[in-house]
Amino acid sequence: MATYVICDADGAIYSVGRIEELPTAEELAVNTPDGGFVLDLTGQDDFEAMEILDIHNGYKSDATKTKLIKK
């Protein structure tokens, strides 16, 4: 299972997804806001065990470090 987060340029989580395979770069680009970025959380046990709504509501991203931090 692939888990990924699409973030706005300011670090706000725009979307969280969990599917069999990570979408292609082109598919991700279409869904990423201008200046935003994507974080691949695949293989990170803490996030893989978590519900996607808990990731969306409980975390924000650090745009400079490109990682999630707890709210």
C-alpha positions in Angstrom: 0.0 0.0 0.0 1.2 3.5 -0.9 0.4 6.4 1.4 1.1 10.0 0.3 0.2 13.5 1.3 -0.3 16.5 -1.1 0.5 19.8 0.6 0.0 23.5 -0.2 3.0 25.8 -0.5 2.4 27.0 3.1 2.5 23.4 4.4 -1.2 22.8 4.9 -2.3 19.3 4.0 -4.4 19.5 0.9 -5.1 15.7 0.5 -4.0 12.3 1.9 -4.2 9.2 -0.2 -3.7 5.5 0.3 -3.8 3.2 -2.7 -2.1 0.1 -4.1 0.6 2.0 -6.0 1.8 5.6 -5.8 0.3 7.7 -8.6 2.6 8.7 -11.5 4.4 12.0 -11.3 2.0 13.4 -13.9 -1.1 12.4 -11.9 0.3 13.9 -8.7 1.3 17.2 -10.5 -2.3 17.6 -11.7 -3.6 17.3 -8.2 -0.9 19.4 -6.4 -1.7 23.1 -5.9 0.7 25.7 -7.3 3.9 25.8 -5.2 2.8 22.7 -3.4 4.6 19.4 -2.9 4.0 15.7 -2.3 5.3 13.6 0.6 5.6 9.8 0.1 4.9 8.2 3.5 5.0 4.6 2.1 6.9 2.3 4.4 6.7 4.6 7.4 5.0 2.3 9.9 3.5 5.0 12.1 1.7 6.6 9.2 0.8 3.3 7.5 -1.0 2.1 10.6 -2.9 5.4 11.0 -6.2 6.3 9.4 -5.9 8.9 6.6 -8.3 11.2 8.3 -6.1 11.2 11.4 -3.1 12.1 9.3 -5.1 14.9 7.6 -6.4 16.4 10.9 -3.5 15.7 13.2 -0.5 16.8 11.1 0.8 19.6 9.0 3.9 19.7 6.8 7.1 21.6 7.2 7.7 23.0 3.7 11.4 23.6 4.3 12.1 20.2 5.7 9.4 18.4 3.6 8.2 16.3 6.4 5.1 16.0 8.6 4.9 17.4 12.1 2.2 16.8 14.6 -0.2 19.8 15.2 
